[in-house]
Amino acid sequence: MNRINGLDLLDILGLIKRKQRRYIALLLNDIEEVMEYDPEVYSVVRKILLDYLNDYTRSIFRILIGDDIEGLTYR
């Protein structure tokens, strides 16, 4: 398995995924606090945000391992 700065690549991917989930949760909380809550609008904003951040994270994974890893389970 590949290593970066002494860390196993799968550990790095898992760390990135955990950080992504944390930042998404914080961002969604902030959005809820500043916008008037309209379930229809919020669900659209949430979907757009999740789609773009997931695409960004996938692009990082592709850079690190050179392939799409859709469906890979992290620790």
Beta strands, then each sheet from edge to edge (+ up, - down):
strand 1: 3-4
strand 2: 7-8
sheet 1: 1+ 2-
end
